[in-house]
Amino acid sequence: MRFPLLSRPASALCFTKFNKPFPRIWAVTMISHAELSEMTDAAIMHFAAEPELMSQLMAASGLRPADLRDAAARPDFAAAILDFLCESDERLLHFARSAGFRPERIAYVRAALEAGQVGPMRRH
């Protein structure tokens, strides 16, 4: 399954920092796989607590609730989740407040993922 969210436009907050627009591809440094997983997990928990958001995610991605667990293990799912958050300033800010992330960091993680700047998953 391919996630159609990846081609949708992002909110202004996902492409601005300190009220100055930055280019679609800007220099990003590597983020850890753990940070990406933490943010994605927090987003899924946020959606689970907000049935309307979960419903919107399911409609936008074409997923069914039964598909969610399998989809969450796929690398492109994190991109789809961050794209979904970044589609709307309101959605992005609401998630950032409830999960304790700065909106700029969410945008940065999204850009790092898009640029392939995510460290490998560590195995213990």
PEBELQUI-V146028 format. One record per pair of residues at least 4 apart in sequence whose ideal C-beta (glycine too) atoms are under 7 Angstrom apart, sorted by the first residue. I is the first residue (numbers start at 1). J is the second residue. D is the distance in whole Angstrom. If there is no record, write none. Layout:
{{I,J,D} {I,J,D}}
//
This chain:
{{1,62,7} {1,71,7} {3,61,5} {3,76,6} {3,77,7} {3,80,4} {4,61,7} {4,62,6} {5,60,6} {5,61,6} {5,80,4} {5,83,4} {5,84,5} {6,79,6} {6,80,6} {6,83,6} {8,83,6} {8,87,6} {10,14,4} {10,15,6} {10,83,7} {10,86,4} {10,87,6} {11,86,5} {11,87,6} {11,88,6} {11,89,4} {11,92,6} {12,16,6} {12,89,6} {13,89,5} {13,92,5} {13,103,5} {13,107,6} {14,86,4} {14,92,7} {14,107,4} {14,110,6} {15,21,6} {15,22,7} {15,24,7} {15,107,7} {16,20,7} {16,21,5} {16,22,7} {17,22,6} {17,104,6} {22,26,5} {25,115,6} {26,111,7} {28,108,7} {28,111,5} {28,112,4} {28,115,5} {28,117,5} {29,117,7} {30,117,5} {30,119,5} {31,35,5} {31,36,6} {31,109,6} {31,112,4} {31,117,6} {31,118,6} {31,119,7} {32,119,5} {33,37,6} {33,118,6} {33,119,5} {33,120,6} {33,121,4} {34,38,6} {35,39,6} {35,109,7} {36,40,6} {36,78,6} {36,109,6} {36,113,7} {36,118,6} {37,41,6} {38,42,6} {39,43,6} {39,101,7} {39,106,7} {39,109,6} {40,44,7} {40,78,5} {40,81,5} {41,45,6} {42,46,6} {42,99,4} {43,47,6} {43,81,5} {43,85,6} {43,95,6} {44,48,6} {44,72,7} {45,49,7} {46,50,6} {46,95,5} {46,98,6} {46,99,6} {47,53,5} {47,54,4} {47,57,6} {48,54,6} {50,54,7} {51,55,6} {52,56,6} {53,57,6} {54,58,6} {55,59,6} {56,60,6} {57,61,6} {57,84,6} {58,63,5} {58,64,7} {58,65,7} {60,84,6} {61,80,6} {63,67,5} {63,68,6} {63,71,6} {67,71,5} {68,72,6} {71,77,5} {72,77,6} {76,80,6} {77,81,6} {78,82,6} {78,113,6} {79,83,6} {79,113,5} {80,84,6} {81,85,7} {82,86,6} {82,106,7} {82,109,7} {82,110,4} {82,113,7} {83,87,7} {85,91,6} {85,92,5} {85,95,5} {85,106,6} {86,92,6} {86,107,7} {86,110,6} {87,91,7} {88,92,6} {89,93,6} {90,94,6} {91,95,6} {92,96,6} {92,103,6} {92,106,6} {93,97,6} {93,103,6} {94,98,6} {95,99,6} {96,101,5} {96,102,6} {96,103,4} {96,106,6} {101,105,5} {101,106,5} {103,107,6} {104,108,6} {105,109,6} {106,110,6} {107,111,6} {108,112,6} {109,113,6} {110,114,6} {111,115,6} {112,117,4} {112,118,6} {113,118,6}}
//
